[in-house]
Amino acid sequence: MLAFRLQIIIIICMILVAVGIINMLQKKKLDFKFALGWLFVDFCILILASFPQLLDKIARLMGIAAPVNMLFFFGFSLIVLIIFALSVAVSRILDRVKKLSQEIAIIRKDMYDRVGGGTDSSKIKDEK
């Protein structure tokens, strides 16, 4: 069971975190899909801090000996999910960067060829 003072501290911190996340959303410093995940985690922690007996019941239902062990398990699982989601996002961004770089190279080559500044392979052969 959580001490009352610790409960109050956790609740205040989670409210401040929620306000911070919403503020970052408004300033467009955080993407909406990531903010939803963090707000969900914040809400869950807020509920568990407000009703600590709920944590005991969930731990017993899952067959976990101590509620603290359940929190560590959930925290570890959350971290793995966040890492996976970020890996997917980075992979998508890398693919987009590659495609954009290729498109820019094609556009530059086309532009240089039209202007006459591009290198023509026949000119290079004649110089040799």
A tleap script that builds the chain and sets N, CA, C and O, in Angstrom:
source leaprc.protein.ff14SB
mol = sequence {
  NMET LEU ALA PHE ARG LEU GLN ILE ILE ILE
  ILE ILE CYS MET ILE LEU VAL ALA VAL GLY
  ILE ILE ASN MET LEU GLN LYS LYS LYS LEU
  ASP PHE LYS PHE ALA LEU GLY TRP LEU PHE
  VAL ASP PHE CYS ILE LEU ILE LEU ALA SER
  PHE PRO GLN LEU LEU ASP LYS ILE ALA ARG
  LEU MET GLY ILE ALA ALA PRO VAL ASN MET
  LEU PHE PHE PHE GLY PHE SER LEU ILE VAL
  LEU ILE ILE PHE ALA LEU SER VAL ALA VAL
  SER ARG ILE LEU ASP ARG VAL LYS LYS LEU
  SER GLN GLU ILE ALA ILE ILE ARG LYS ASP
  MET TYR ASP ARG VAL GLY GLY GLY THR ASP
  SER SER LYS ILE LYS ASP GLU CLYS
}
set mol.1.N position { 0.836 -1.177 0.000 }
set mol.1.CA position { 0.000 0.000 0.000 }
set mol.1.C position { 0.886 1.246 0.000 }
set mol.1.O position { 1.885 1.318 0.715 }
set mol.2.N position { 0.505 2.198 -0.797 }
set mol.2.CA position { 1.271 3.440 -0.886 }
set mol.2.C position { 0.985 4.344 0.308 }
set mol.2.O position { -0.144 4.415 0.793 }
set mol.3.N position { 2.016 5.026 0.771 }
set mol.3.CA position { 1.819 6.028 1.813 }
set mol.3.C position { 1.030 7.185 1.209 }
set mol.3.O position { 1.180 7.496 0.028 }
set mol.4.N position { 0.203 7.809 2.012 }
set mol.4.CA position { -0.666 8.876 1.519 }
set mol.4.C position { 0.146 10.017 0.909 }
set mol.4.O position { -0.225 10.559 -0.132 }
set mol.5.N position { 1.247 10.379 1.552 }
set mol.5.CA position { 2.083 11.470 1.054 }
set mol.5.C position { 2.656 11.116 -0.326 }
set mol.5.O position { 2.705 11.963 -1.218 }
set mol.6.N position { 3.085 9.870 -0.493 }
set mol.6.CA position { 3.612 9.425 -1.786 }
set mol.6.C position { 2.511 9.434 -2.851 }
set mol.6.O position { 2.753 9.792 -4.003 }
set mol.7.N position { 1.317 9.042 -2.454 }
set mol.7.CA position { 0.176 9.086 -3.374 }
set mol.7.C position { -0.043 10.499 -3.901 }
set mol.7.O position { -0.198 10.700 -5.106 }
set mol.8.N position { -0.054 11.460 -3.015 }
set mol.8.CA position { -0.274 12.858 -3.388 }
set mol.8.C position { 0.836 13.339 -4.321 }
set mol.8.O position { 0.563 14.015 -5.312 }
set mol.9.N position { 2.084 12.996 -4.010 }
set mol.9.CA position { 3.216 13.417 -4.843 }
set mol.9.C position { 3.086 12.826 -6.246 }
set mol.9.O position { 3.282 13.532 -7.235 }
set mol.10.N position { 2.756 11.537 -6.338 }
set mol.10.CA position { 2.615 10.885 -7.642 }
set mol.10.C position { 1.471 11.514 -8.431 }
set mol.10.O position { 1.608 11.765 -9.628 }
set mol.11.N position { 0.351 11.767 -7.774 }
set mol.11.CA position { -0.806 12.363 -8.457 }
set mol.11.C position { -0.456 13.748 -8.993 }
set mol.11.O position { -0.784 14.072 -10.135 }
set mol.12.N position { 0.207 14.567 -8.177 }
set mol.12.CA position { 0.598 15.914 -8.623 }
set mol.12.C position { 1.571 15.824 -9.793 }
set mol.12.O position { 1.436 16.557 -10.772 }
set mol.13.N position { 2.554 14.922 -9.694 }
set mol.13.CA position { 3.527 14.763 -10.790 }
set mol.13.C position { 2.835 14.329 -12.078 }
set mol.13.O position { 3.164 14.839 -13.149 }
set mol.14.N position { 1.890 13.406 -11.998 }
set mol.14.CA position { 1.208 12.920 -13.202 }
set mol.14.C position { 0.328 14.007 -13.827 }
set mol.14.O position { 0.197 14.078 -15.049 }
set mol.15.N position { -0.266 14.840 -12.994 }
set mol.15.CA position { -1.051 15.958 -13.529 }
set mol.15.C position { -0.123 16.941 -14.243 }
set mol.15.O position { -0.452 17.438 -15.320 }
set mol.16.N position { 1.045 17.221 -13.637 }
set mol.16.CA position { 2.016 18.117 -14.280 }
set mol.16.C position { 2.541 17.519 -15.588 }
set mol.16.O position { 2.743 18.246 -16.561 }
set mol.17.N position { 2.763 16.202 -15.618 }
set mol.17.CA position { 3.217 15.542 -16.845 }
set mol.17.C position { 2.148 15.664 -17.928 }
set mol.17.O position { 2.468 15.945 -19.083 }
set mol.18.N position { 0.880 15.455 -17.564 }
set mol.18.CA position { -0.210 15.575 -18.543 }
set mol.18.C position { -0.279 16.996 -19.099 }
set mol.18.O position { -0.452 17.189 -20.302 }
set mol.19.N position { -0.144 17.977 -18.230 }
set mol.19.CA position { -0.152 19.375 -18.684 }
set mol.19.C position { 1.029 19.629 -19.614 }
set mol.19.O position { 0.886 20.309 -20.631 }
set mol.20.N position { 2.194 19.085 -19.270 }
set mol.20.CA position { 3.377 19.249 -20.115 }
set mol.20.C position { 3.202 18.601 -21.482 }
set mol.20.O position { 3.603 19.172 -22.496 }
set mol.21.N position { 2.608 17.415 -21.517 }
set mol.21.CA position { 2.370 16.725 -22.791 }
set mol.21.C position { 1.395 17.529 -23.652 }
set mol.21.O position { 1.622 17.709 -24.849 }
set mol.22.N position { 0.327 18.005 -23.049 }
set mol.22.CA position { -0.653 18.802 -23.799 }
set mol.22.C position { -0.017 20.087 -24.307 }
set mol.22.O position { -0.293 20.514 -25.428 }
set mol.23.N position { 0.829 20.704 -23.494 }
set mol.23.CA position { 1.535 21.921 -23.912 }
set mol.23.C position { 2.455 21.622 -25.098 }
set mol.23.O position { 2.511 22.403 -26.047 }
set mol.24.N position { 3.174 20.502 -25.052 }
set mol.24.CA position { 4.056 20.136 -26.167 }
set mol.24.C position { 3.250 19.841 -27.433 }
set mol.24.O position { 3.710 20.113 -28.543 }
set mol.25.N position { 2.054 19.289 -27.265 }
set mol.25.CA position { 1.175 19.043 -28.409 }
set mol.25.C position { 0.763 20.359 -29.055 }
set mol.25.O position { 0.791 20.494 -30.278 }
set mol.26.N position { 0.385 21.320 -28.231 }
set mol.26.CA position { -0.048 22.613 -28.755 }
set mol.26.C position { 1.079 23.342 -29.473 }
set mol.26.O position { 0.842 24.039 -30.460 }
set mol.27.N position { 2.305 23.181 -28.980 }
set mol.27.CA position { 3.456 23.839 -29.608 }
set mol.27.C position { 4.026 23.010 -30.751 }
set mol.27.O position { 5.029 23.387 -31.357 }
set mol.28.N position { 3.387 21.879 -31.044 }
set mol.28.CA position { 3.805 20.976 -32.127 }
set mol.28.C position { 5.220 20.439 -31.922 }
set mol.28.O position { 5.953 20.225 -32.887 }
set mol.29.N position { 5.600 20.222 -30.667 }
set mol.29.CA position { 6.889 19.627 -30.363 }
set mol.29.C position { 6.781 18.117 -30.198 }
set mol.29.O position { 7.795 17.422 -30.124 }
set mol.30.N position { 5.559 17.612 -30.139 }
set mol.30.CA position { 5.303 16.184 -29.963 }
set mol.30.C position { 4.189 15.780 -30.902 }
set mol.30.O position { 3.157 16.446 -30.980 }
set mol.31.N position { 4.401 14.684 -31.617 }
set mol.31.CA position { 3.405 14.194 -32.557 }
set mol.31.C position { 2.210 13.616 -31.794 }
set mol.31.O position { 2.363 13.055 -30.708 }
set mol.32.N position { 1.031 13.761 -32.376 }
set mol.32.CA position { -0.207 13.353 -31.711 }
set mol.32.C position { -0.222 11.868 -31.378 }
set mol.32.O position { -0.671 11.482 -30.299 }
set mol.33.N position { 0.268 11.022 -32.301 }
set mol.33.CA position { 0.209 9.581 -32.052 }
set mol.33.C position { 1.109 9.178 -30.891 }
set mol.33.O position { 0.789 8.235 -30.168 }
set mol.34.N position { 2.230 9.873 -30.697 }
set mol.34.CA position { 3.079 9.583 -29.549 }
set mol.34.C position { 2.478 10.167 -28.269 }
set mol.34.O position { 2.581 9.568 -27.198 }
set mol.35.N position { 1.864 11.316 -28.387 }
set mol.35.CA position { 1.261 11.961 -27.221 }
set mol.35.C position { 0.129 11.110 -26.652 }
set mol.35.O position { -0.040 11.035 -25.435 }
set mol.36.N position { -0.643 10.470 -27.524 }
set mol.36.CA position { -1.729 9.610 -27.043 }
set mol.36.C position { -1.193 8.480 -26.178 }
set mol.36.O position { -1.764 8.162 -25.135 }
set mol.37.N position { -0.106 7.883 -26.612 }
set mol.37.CA position { 0.500 6.804 -25.814 }
set mol.37.C position { 0.958 7.287 -24.456 }
set mol.37.O position { 0.716 6.639 -23.437 }
set mol.38.N position { 1.629 8.444 -24.450 }
set mol.38.CA position { 2.115 8.976 -23.176 }
set mol.38.C position { 0.963 9.414 -22.269 }
set mol.38.O position { 1.024 9.234 -21.053 }
set mol.39.N position { -0.071 9.981 -22.856 }
set mol.39.CA position { -1.231 10.362 -22.040 }
set mol.39.C position { -1.932 9.131 -21.469 }
set mol.39.O position { -2.433 9.166 -20.346 }
set mol.40.N position { -1.967 8.047 -22.239 }
set mol.40.CA position { -2.558 6.800 -21.740 }
set mol.40.C position { -1.759 6.265 -20.550 }
set mol.40.O position { -2.337 5.867 -19.539 }
set mol.41.N position { -0.430 6.258 -20.675 }
set mol.41.CA position { 0.425 5.800 -19.577 }
set mol.41.C position { 0.241 6.707 -18.360 }
set mol.41.O position { 0.136 6.228 -17.230 }
set mol.42.N position { 0.202 8.001 -18.594 }
set mol.42.CA position { 0.005 8.969 -17.513 }
set mol.42.C position { -1.324 8.727 -16.802 }
set mol.42.O position { -1.398 8.760 -15.574 }
set mol.43.N position { -2.367 8.484 -17.584 }
set mol.43.CA position { -3.689 8.229 -17.013 }
set mol.43.C position { -3.683 6.938 -16.186 }
set mol.43.O position { -4.263 6.902 -15.100 }
set mol.44.N position { -3.042 5.894 -16.679 }
set mol.44.CA position { -2.979 4.624 -15.941 }
set mol.44.C position { -2.246 4.794 -14.618 }
set mol.44.O position { -2.692 4.291 -13.587 }
set mol.45.N position { -1.126 5.502 -14.647 }
set mol.45.CA position { -0.378 5.736 -13.409 }
set mol.45.C position { -1.209 6.571 -12.440 }
set mol.45.O position { -1.191 6.332 -11.232 }
set mol.46.N position { -1.930 7.539 -12.968 }
set mol.46.CA position { -2.782 8.383 -12.130 }
set mol.46.C position { -3.873 7.552 -11.450 }
set mol.46.O position { -4.148 7.737 -10.264 }
set mol.47.N position { -4.486 6.648 -12.192 }
set mol.47.CA position { -5.525 5.771 -11.626 }
set mol.47.C position { -4.935 4.849 -10.565 }
set mol.47.O position { -5.503 4.698 -9.483 }
set mol.48.N position { -3.782 4.224 -10.877 }
set mol.48.CA position { -3.164 3.313 -9.914 }
set mol.48.C position { -2.691 4.046 -8.663 }
set mol.48.O position { -2.732 3.481 -7.570 }
set mol.49.N position { -2.246 5.284 -8.800 }
set mol.49.CA position { -1.826 6.058 -7.632 }
set mol.49.C position { -3.032 6.495 -6.807 }
set mol.49.O position { -2.950 6.593 -5.583 }
set mol.50.N position { -4.148 6.756 -7.478 }
set mol.50.CA position { -5.349 7.193 -6.766 }
set mol.50.C position { -6.026 6.031 -6.034 }
set mol.50.O position { -6.605 6.212 -4.963 }
set mol.51.N position { -5.943 4.842 -6.626 }
set mol.51.CA position { -6.585 3.659 -6.036 }
set mol.51.C position { -5.561 2.534 -5.911 }
set mol.51.O position { -5.549 1.617 -6.734 }
set mol.52.N position { -4.695 2.592 -4.887 }
set mol.52.CA position { -3.634 1.587 -4.759 }
set mol.52.C position { -4.156 0.163 -4.535 }
set mol.52.O position { -3.466 -0.801 -4.865 }
set mol.53.N position { -5.358 0.020 -3.982 }
set mol.53.CA position { -5.913 -1.320 -3.787 }
set mol.53.C position { -6.190 -1.997 -5.130 }
set mol.53.O position { -6.214 -3.224 -5.217 }
set mol.54.N position { -6.397 -1.195 -6.172 }
set mol.54.CA position { -6.602 -1.727 -7.515 }
set mol.54.C position { -5.330 -2.435 -7.996 }
set mol.54.O position { -5.401 -3.463 -8.669 }
set mol.55.N position { -4.196 -1.887 -7.651 }
set mol.55.CA position { -2.917 -2.494 -8.005 }
set mol.55.C position { -2.783 -3.876 -7.367 }
set mol.55.O position { -2.315 -4.817 -8.007 }
set mol.56.N position { -3.192 -3.994 -6.112 }
set mol.56.CA position { -3.145 -5.295 -5.432 }
set mol.56.C position { -4.063 -6.306 -6.110 }
set mol.56.O position { -3.678 -7.459 -6.306 }
set mol.57.N position { -5.263 -5.885 -6.465 }
set mol.57.CA position { -6.222 -6.796 -7.110 }
set mol.57.C position { -5.713 -7.267 -8.473 }
set mol.57.O position { -5.822 -8.448 -8.804 }
set mol.58.N position { -5.160 -6.347 -9.262 }
set mol.58.CA position { -4.652 -6.715 -10.586 }
set mol.58.C position { -3.481 -7.691 -10.443 }
set mol.58.O position { -3.373 -8.649 -11.209 }
set mol.59.N position { -2.615 -7.449 -9.474 }
set mol.59.CA position { -1.472 -8.345 -9.256 }
set mol.59.C position { -1.951 -9.741 -8.866 }
set mol.59.O position { -1.431 -10.739 -9.364 }
set mol.60.N position { -2.939 -9.813 -7.978 }
set mol.60.CA position { -3.474 -11.124 -7.584 }
set mol.60.C position { -4.125 -11.838 -8.762 }
set mol.60.O position { -3.956 -13.047 -8.924 }
set mol.61.N position { -4.873 -11.095 -9.591 }
set mol.61.CA position { -5.516 -11.699 -10.765 }
set mol.61.C position { -4.501 -12.267 -11.744 }
set mol.61.O position { -4.743 -13.302 -12.365 }
set mol.62.N position { -3.369 -11.593 -11.880 }
set mol.62.CA position { -2.335 -12.039 -12.814 }
set mol.62.C position { -1.425 -13.096 -12.208 }
set mol.62.O position { -0.577 -13.657 -12.902 }
set mol.63.N position { -1.592 -13.370 -10.924 }
set mol.63.CA position { -0.765 -14.377 -10.264 }
set mol.63.C position { 0.627 -13.890 -9.919 }
set mol.63.O position { 1.553 -14.690 -9.776 }
set mol.64.N position { 0.780 -12.578 -9.784 }
set mol.64.CA position { 2.075 -11.992 -9.433 }
set mol.64.C position { 2.095 -11.783 -7.928 }
set mol.64.O position { 1.154 -11.235 -7.353 }
set mol.65.N position { 3.188 -12.231 -7.289 }
set mol.65.CA position { 3.256 -12.235 -5.827 }
set mol.65.C position { 3.158 -10.846 -5.215 }
set mol.65.O position { 2.410 -10.640 -4.259 }
set mol.66.N position { 3.900 -9.903 -5.755 }
set mol.66.CA position { 3.927 -8.563 -5.168 }
set mol.66.C position { 3.520 -7.532 -6.220 }
set mol.66.O position { 3.939 -7.625 -7.374 }
set mol.67.N position { 2.716 -6.564 -5.831 }
set mol.67.CA position { 2.308 -5.523 -6.773 }
set mol.67.C position { 3.488 -4.763 -7.376 }
set mol.67.O position { 3.416 -4.297 -8.513 }
set mol.68.N position { 4.569 -4.641 -6.616 }
set mol.68.CA position { 5.744 -3.944 -7.129 }
set mol.68.C position { 6.332 -4.706 -8.319 }
set mol.68.O position { 6.777 -4.097 -9.292 }
set mol.69.N position { 6.333 -6.032 -8.239 }
set mol.69.CA position { 6.835 -6.840 -9.360 }
set mol.69.C position { 5.981 -6.626 -10.605 }
set mol.69.O position { 6.499 -6.611 -11.721 }
set mol.70.N position { 4.687 -6.463 -10.414 }
set mol.70.CA position { 3.799 -6.210 -11.548 }
set mol.70.C position { 4.130 -4.859 -12.185 }
set mol.70.O position { 4.128 -4.729 -13.409 }
set mol.71.N position { 4.411 -3.869 -11.361 }
set mol.71.CA position { 4.785 -2.561 -11.894 }
set mol.71.C position { 6.069 -2.647 -12.710 }
set mol.71.O position { 6.167 -2.040 -13.776 }
set mol.72.N position { 7.059 -3.398 -12.217 }
set mol.72.CA position { 8.295 -3.573 -12.974 }
set mol.72.C position { 8.027 -4.290 -14.292 }
set mol.72.O position { 8.588 -3.921 -15.323 }
set mol.73.N position { 7.178 -5.306 -14.267 }
set mol.73.CA position { 6.838 -6.031 -15.486 }
set mol.73.C position { 6.147 -5.112 -16.490 }
set mol.73.O position { 6.500 -5.102 -17.669 }
set mol.74.N position { 5.166 -4.342 -16.026 }
set mol.74.CA position { 4.472 -3.410 -16.920 }
set mol.74.C position { 5.430 -2.346 -17.453 }
set mol.74.O position { 5.368 -1.987 -18.629 }
set mol.75.N position { 6.311 -1.844 -16.594 }
set mol.75.CA position { 7.280 -0.840 -17.026 }
set mol.75.C position { 8.214 -1.389 -18.091 }
set mol.75.O position { 8.482 -0.718 -19.088 }
set mol.76.N position { 8.712 -2.605 -17.889 }
set mol.76.CA position { 9.584 -3.239 -18.870 }
set mol.76.C position { 8.851 -3.458 -20.189 }
set mol.76.O position { 9.398 -3.190 -21.259 }
set mol.77.N position { 7.617 -3.943 -20.112 }
set mol.77.CA position { 6.818 -4.170 -21.323 }
set mol.77.C position { 6.572 -2.864 -22.070 }
set mol.77.O position { 6.639 -2.825 -23.298 }
set mol.78.N position { 6.290 -1.813 -21.340 }
set mol.78.CA position { 6.063 -0.506 -21.955 }
set mol.78.C position { 7.313 -0.011 -22.665 }
set mol.78.O position { 7.233 0.517 -23.774 }
set mol.79.N position { 8.455 -0.178 -22.037 }
set mol.79.CA position { 9.710 0.263 -22.647 }
set mol.79.C position { 9.976 -0.501 -23.940 }
set mol.79.O position { 10.413 0.086 -24.931 }
set mol.80.N position { 9.714 -1.805 -23.934 }
set mol.80.CA position { 9.911 -2.603 -25.148 }
set mol.80.C position { 8.979 -2.122 -26.254 }
set mol.80.O position { 9.397 -2.016 -27.406 }
set mol.81.N position { 7.723 -1.829 -25.924 }
set mol.81.CA position { 6.779 -1.329 -26.927 }
set mol.81.C position { 7.198 0.031 -27.482 }
set mol.81.O position { 7.077 0.281 -28.681 }
set mol.82.N position { 7.683 0.891 -26.620 }
set mol.82.CA position { 8.127 2.217 -27.067 }
set mol.82.C position { 9.328 2.083 -27.993 }
set mol.82.O position { 9.392 2.746 -29.028 }
set mol.83.N position { 10.276 1.231 -27.628 }
set mol.83.CA position { 11.454 1.029 -28.482 }
set mol.83.C position { 11.036 0.478 -29.836 }
set mol.83.O position { 11.555 0.910 -30.865 }
set mol.84.N position { 10.110 -0.466 -29.850 }
set mol.84.CA position { 9.642 -1.029 -31.119 }
set mol.84.C position { 8.963 0.041 -31.974 }
set mol.84.O position { 9.228 0.138 -33.172 }
set mol.85.N position { 8.090 0.843 -31.364 }
set mol.85.CA position { 7.387 1.891 -32.105 }
set mol.85.C position { 8.370 2.915 -32.666 }
set mol.85.O position { 8.212 3.373 -33.798 }
set mol.86.N position { 9.371 3.271 -31.889 }
set mol.86.CA position { 10.372 4.220 -32.373 }
set mol.86.C position { 11.223 3.620 -33.490 }
set mol.86.O position { 11.611 4.326 -34.421 }
set mol.87.N position { 11.512 2.327 -33.403 }
set mol.87.CA position { 12.265 1.665 -34.474 }
set mol.87.C position { 11.481 1.670 -35.776 }
set mol.87.O position { 12.049 1.892 -36.845 }
set mol.88.N position { 10.182 1.427 -35.692 }
set mol.88.CA position { 9.332 1.467 -36.885 }
set mol.88.C position { 9.313 2.882 -37.462 }
set mol.88.O position { 9.411 3.060 -38.676 }
set mol.89.N position { 9.189 3.878 -36.599 }
set mol.89.CA position { 9.162 5.269 -37.061 }
set mol.89.C position { 10.485 5.656 -37.728 }
set mol.89.O position { 10.484 6.315 -38.767 }
set mol.90.N position { 11.599 5.254 -37.143 }
set mol.90.CA position { 12.902 5.567 -37.726 }
set mol.90.C position { 13.063 4.867 -39.077 }
set mol.90.O position { 13.601 5.452 -40.017 }
set mol.91.N position { 12.604 3.630 -39.177 }
set mol.91.CA position { 12.690 2.912 -40.453 }
set mol.91.C position { 11.895 3.617 -41.545 }
set mol.91.O position { 12.363 3.740 -42.678 }
set mol.92.N position { 10.708 4.074 -41.211 }
set mol.92.CA position { 9.892 4.813 -42.183 }
set mol.92.C position { 10.582 6.108 -42.610 }
set mol.92.O position { 10.597 6.451 -43.792 }
set mol.93.N position { 11.144 6.812 -41.652 }
set mol.93.CA position { 11.810 8.071 -41.960 }
set mol.93.C position { 13.032 7.824 -42.841 }
set mol.93.O position { 13.269 8.573 -43.789 }
set mol.94.N position { 13.806 6.789 -42.543 }
set mol.94.CA position { 14.973 6.470 -43.373 }
set mol.94.C position { 14.557 6.144 -44.796 }
set mol.94.O position { 15.231 6.542 -45.745 }
set mol.95.N position { 13.465 5.431 -44.953 }
set mol.95.CA position { 12.969 5.108 -46.296 }
set mol.95.C position { 12.549 6.378 -47.034 }
set mol.95.O position { 12.842 6.537 -48.219 }
set mol.96.N position { 11.865 7.275 -46.335 }
set mol.96.CA position { 11.452 8.542 -46.955 }
set mol.96.C position { 12.659 9.387 -47.356 }
set mol.96.O position { 12.669 9.982 -48.434 }
set mol.97.N position { 13.671 9.442 -46.499 }
set mol.97.CA position { 14.874 10.218 -46.799 }
set mol.97.C position { 15.567 9.644 -48.031 }
set mol.97.O position { 16.024 10.392 -48.896 }
set mol.98.N position { 15.644 8.329 -48.109 }
set mol.98.CA position { 16.270 7.693 -49.270 }
set mol.98.C position { 15.517 8.034 -50.551 }
set mol.98.O position { 16.131 8.378 -51.561 }
set mol.99.N position { 14.189 7.938 -50.513 }
set mol.99.CA position { 13.386 8.253 -51.700 }
set mol.99.C position { 13.514 9.725 -52.084 }
set mol.99.O position { 13.637 10.051 -53.265 }
set mol.100.N position { 13.487 10.599 -51.111 }
set mol.100.CA position { 13.626 12.029 -51.398 }
set mol.100.C position { 15.002 12.351 -51.971 }
set mol.100.O position { 15.113 13.163 -52.890 }
set mol.101.N position { 16.037 11.731 -51.449 }
set mol.101.CA position { 17.391 11.959 -51.976 }
set mol.101.C position { 17.483 11.503 -53.425 }
set mol.101.O position { 18.097 12.172 -54.257 }
set mol.102.N position { 16.876 10.371 -53.719 }
set mol.102.CA position { 16.890 9.880 -55.098 }
set mol.102.C position { 16.109 10.813 -56.022 }
set mol.102.O position { 16.545 11.092 -57.139 }
set mol.103.N position { 14.962 11.292 -55.560 }
set mol.103.CA position { 14.171 12.218 -56.375 }
set mol.103.C position { 14.929 13.522 -56.614 }
set mol.103.O position { 14.895 14.060 -57.721 }
set mol.104.N position { 15.598 14.026 -55.611 }
set mol.104.CA position { 16.379 15.264 -55.762 }
set mol.104.C position { 17.506 15.051 -56.766 }
set mol.104.O position { 17.778 15.917 -57.598 }
set mol.105.N position { 18.162 13.892 -56.682 }
set mol.105.CA position { 19.247 13.613 -57.628 }
set mol.105.C position { 18.726 13.552 -59.061 }
set mol.105.O position { 19.368 14.062 -59.979 }
set mol.106.N position { 17.566 12.933 -59.251 }
set mol.106.CA position { 16.976 12.847 -60.596 }
set mol.106.C position { 16.596 14.231 -61.102 }
set mol.106.O position { 16.850 14.563 -62.260 }
set mol.107.N position { 15.989 15.038 -60.238 }
set mol.107.CA position { 15.583 16.392 -60.636 }
set mol.107.C position { 16.808 17.240 -60.967 }
set mol.107.O position { 16.794 17.984 -61.947 }
set mol.108.N position { 17.857 17.138 -60.169 }
set mol.108.CA position { 19.084 17.908 -60.444 }
set mol.108.C position { 19.707 17.492 -61.776 }
set mol.108.O position { 20.120 18.340 -62.567 }
set mol.109.N position { 19.772 16.193 -62.016 }
set mol.109.CA position { 20.339 15.720 -63.272 }
set mol.109.C position { 19.520 16.218 -64.450 }
set mol.109.O position { 20.076 16.667 -65.452 }
set mol.110.N position { 18.209 16.141 -64.334 }
set mol.110.CA position { 17.328 16.623 -65.399 }
set mol.110.C position { 17.516 18.121 -65.615 }
set mol.110.O position { 17.550 18.585 -66.755 }
set mol.111.N position { 17.636 18.869 -64.538 }
set mol.111.CA position { 17.821 20.319 -64.638 }
set mol.111.C position { 19.149 20.651 -65.313 }
set mol.111.O position { 19.198 21.511 -66.192 }
set mol.112.N position { 20.223 19.980 -64.910 }
set mol.112.CA position { 21.526 20.237 -65.516 }
set mol.112.C position { 21.546 19.839 -66.988 }
set mol.112.O position { 22.172 20.510 -67.807 }
set mol.113.N position { 20.866 18.758 -67.320 }
set mol.113.CA position { 20.806 18.327 -68.722 }
set mol.113.C position { 20.051 19.344 -69.571 }
set mol.113.O position { 20.444 19.600 -70.709 }
set mol.114.N position { 18.996 19.920 -69.054 }
set mol.114.CA position { 18.211 20.908 -69.807 }
set mol.114.C position { 18.974 22.209 -69.996 }
set mol.114.O position { 18.906 22.832 -71.056 }
set mol.115.N position { 19.694 22.612 -68.968 }
set mol.115.CA position { 20.432 23.865 -69.022 }
set mol.115.C position { 21.697 23.709 -69.864 }
set mol.115.O position { 22.225 24.691 -70.387 }
set mol.116.N position { 22.172 22.496 -69.991 }
set mol.116.CA position { 23.385 22.264 -70.759 }
set mol.116.C position { 24.607 22.150 -69.887 }
set mol.116.O position { 25.722 22.018 -70.391 }
set mol.117.N position { 24.418 22.198 -68.609 }
set mol.117.CA position { 25.554 22.117 -67.698 }
set mol.117.C position { 25.888 20.693 -67.301 }
set mol.117.O position { 26.870 20.455 -66.597 }
set mol.118.N position { 25.090 19.758 -67.741 }
set mol.118.CA position { 25.338 18.372 -67.376 }
set mol.118.C position { 26.463 17.776 -68.180 }
set mol.118.O position { 26.795 18.272 -69.257 }
set mol.119.N position { 27.047 16.729 -67.674 }
set mol.119.CA position { 28.125 16.061 -68.396 }
set mol.119.C position { 27.515 15.040 -69.337 }
set mol.119.O position { 26.690 14.217 -68.943 }
set mol.120.N position { 27.936 15.113 -70.574 }
set mol.120.CA position { 27.459 14.181 -71.587 }
set mol.120.C position { 28.524 13.101 -71.746 }
set mol.120.O position { 29.713 13.403 -71.843 }
set mol.121.N position { 28.099 11.863 -71.772 }
set mol.121.CA position { 29.064 10.771 -71.852 }
set mol.121.C position { 29.845 10.805 -73.163 }
set mol.121.O position { 30.994 10.364 -73.185 }
set mol.122.N position { 29.265 11.313 -74.267 }
set mol.122.CA position { 29.991 11.382 -75.552 }
set mol.122.C position { 31.119 12.399 -75.471 }
set mol.122.O position { 32.171 12.201 -76.080 }
set mol.123.N position { 30.916 13.497 -74.721 }
set mol.123.CA position { 31.963 14.511 -74.564 }
set mol.123.C position { 33.148 13.933 -73.791 }
set mol.123.O position { 34.307 14.216 -74.093 }
set mol.124.N position { 32.830 13.125 -72.799 }
set mol.124.CA position { 33.887 12.545 -71.984 }
set mol.124.C position { 34.712 11.578 -72.830 }
set mol.124.O position { 35.937 11.550 -72.709 }
set mol.125.N position { 34.068 10.792 -73.679 }
set mol.125.CA position { 34.786 9.833 -74.539 }
set mol.125.C position { 35.683 10.576 -75.527 }
set mol.125.O position { 36.800 10.133 -75.797 }
set mol.126.N position { 35.204 11.709 -76.073 }
set mol.126.CA position { 35.977 12.470 -77.055 }
set mol.126.C position { 37.233 13.067 -76.428 }
set mol.126.O position { 38.268 13.171 -77.087 }
set mol.127.N position { 37.147 13.453 -75.174 }
set mol.127.CA position { 38.296 14.070 -74.494 }
set mol.127.C position { 39.406 13.069 -74.278 }
set mol.127.O position { 40.579 13.440 -74.251 }
set mol.128.N position { 39.060 11.824 -74.126 }
set mol.128.CA position { 40.088 10.773 -73.869 }
set mol.128.C position { 40.777 10.502 -75.142 }
set mol.128.O position { 41.677 9.664 -75.191 }
savepdb mol mol.pdb
quit
